[in-house]
Amino acid sequence: MKEITEQIQTIAARLFEEGKIDIFIAWEQGELDFQTKAYVARSKEDAKNLVFNEYAIYNTANMLLKFRDGHERIGIAVKGCDSRGIVRLLEDLQIKRERLYIVGIPCPGLKDPLAAARNYGGFNRQTEPDSLAGKCLECIQPNPVICDEIIGPEQSPRQQGDRFARVKEMEQMTPDERYDFWEKTLSTCIRCYACRQVCVACDCRTCIFDEMKPQWVGRESSTTDNMMYHLVKHAHMAGRCIECGECERVCPVNIPLMLLNQKLIKDVGAFYGGPEAGLQYVEGAKPPLSVYRIDDPDSFL
Amino acid sequence: MKVLNKSKLIEALNVLSSQQEVFVPIQRESQSGYFSWADYQPERDELMLEALNVYQSPKNVVLPQTERMYGIISQGMEVDIDQTFEDAHPTLIFGARGCDVKGILAMDEVFLTRGFVDSFYQARRANNTIVANACYAPGPNCFCTAMEVDPVEPVGADVIIHDCGDYYAWEARTGKGEAVTAQLDGLLEDKEVKLPSAQPFQLQVDYQGVAEKLKDMFDHSLWDQMAEPCINCGMCTYVCPSCYCFDIQVKMFGEKGYRFRAWDSCMFEEYTREAGGGNPRGASKERFRQRFLHKLEFFQERYGTPLCTGCGRCIIVCPTDVNIARIIKAVKEAEVE
């Protein structure tokens, strides 16, 4: 990964020198090994701070939302999942393709800095295993789907076995069992909205949960309001979730949020077909469930 | 000194639980926080008294995340309050660390002093007793002593217990503490004890002069840099033992409903949104800055103590590695014109 770091630094420095970009988004090394986080370089000198290492898991595409209203020309390093996030933002017209210079990194699978932080922090009696992050073990697209330049050899998907096994297990439950499961699971939510904030597909300018007139979802941390929050959020993700797994990774109470997203991925695939969210970028193309037509053949809605 | 043998811990918790609701640090499946001992199920729950701490602080015992305040009946333009939900049932927090006790003391300042008394908080706090668990081995993200906390003899504790291996040395500090001690009559023994020695802190934080210096740093470029990775989720504020901000809202079902308050977070855009739609803290950086100025400057100015208690929770859970200890250091080192 040292070579990848060197190449990112070289490419970013070159782009700054050629005057092609104003900022470059990738990762920087924090104090401790596992403290790798998103970083915005603003000059050739800053480019020396860029790194790619086994903890560079944060989805850089999410950082683009901070710059969507600006005019900066942006260099950005992306892994497979991050690149799908970029496709999502392009499809939603959140950022223009010509503002971006995308440097792709075929991803070997990474570790979760939050799991490492918890192991290090001393609050957990049992430490979590120091292995690849759960989301990386489920990865179907380690290679960038859109980029201007690519660093390193292609990687193979790490997902093995039946991708939807957990979903199918859930589908086998009776409605009552399923309801009990989700009621119990979602009642633990503390409503910190980290799952929303870290989600690149959550690019609405005003989120429905922040609207006050009317207030669509109550603010109580009760089972009812929590379920309303999660079900509405995930229904919004149908056909949009790029499966980067960040929501589940950051959840402080470990709610299996990707189980809901995977169910939707499976259903959208079955009902509408076509490539999954963010897997390919065709200019002007709209993913399922994101087009409104007054002559829609379905009378519901 | 009185001691509680660890072999009698469960019995002691049962006895205490028969007199008041007892909250203990528990790992409950994926959750880690203070839960009622009455709901303890050994196959699901793990008592965490010997761990450094749990992720959710005991602040919810005195300031629940959601709490009903009063019931409403509306008829036409008339509104009647038909009941209030003041909750004065006796509670006991068992095993809180000094940082978390300090968090509750900070909330006492807010809700009980300066002529503003919050009756809901007062009712709960007046009937709340704290058994603190002296902390001799700080973790890698702990810096409570830098934030005016004594981890071994925390101010505000009614009883302090000291983990001495096979038993807890038991030290009542207040009248409330004596009352709880009396409940355990027959379970506590007298014994000569040797208290553990305190381990050094791994993290060095120097808060001296930070509040003063921050007065001139509102527009400092440090905030742009520090806030850049922050995604404005509310995780830090919700795991924080001293973040007390709340919102009051109404839920109506036809003509009947209730008013409730729920934790709110300065990290959220709607927190400062005004009725007309304007927002003085519309930008992410402004909300980020507010959180740290409140913790390190504003509270110090008003109440003479910082609002951060050095527990290190936000450092561990932050998805983007925002680190308040690093921010204090950066403020110390920053050049101010």
Interface residues (C-beta under 8 A of the other chain):
Chain A: G30 E31 Q35 T36 K37 A38 Y39 V40 Y58 N62 K66 P113 L114 A117 R118 Y120 G121 G122 F123 N124 R125 T188 I190 R191 C192 Y193 A194 R196 Q197 V198 D210 M212 Q215 G218 R219 E220 S221 S222 E246 R249 V250 P252 V253 N254 I255
Chain B: Q27 S30 Q31 S32 E46 M48 E50 A51 L52 N53 V54 Y55 Q56 Q65 T66 G139 P140 N141 E228 P229 I231 N232 C233 G234 M235 T237 Y238 V239 D247 Q249 K251 F260 A262 W263 D264 S265 F268 E269 E270 R273 S284 G312 R313 I315 I316 V317 P319 T320 D321 N323 R326
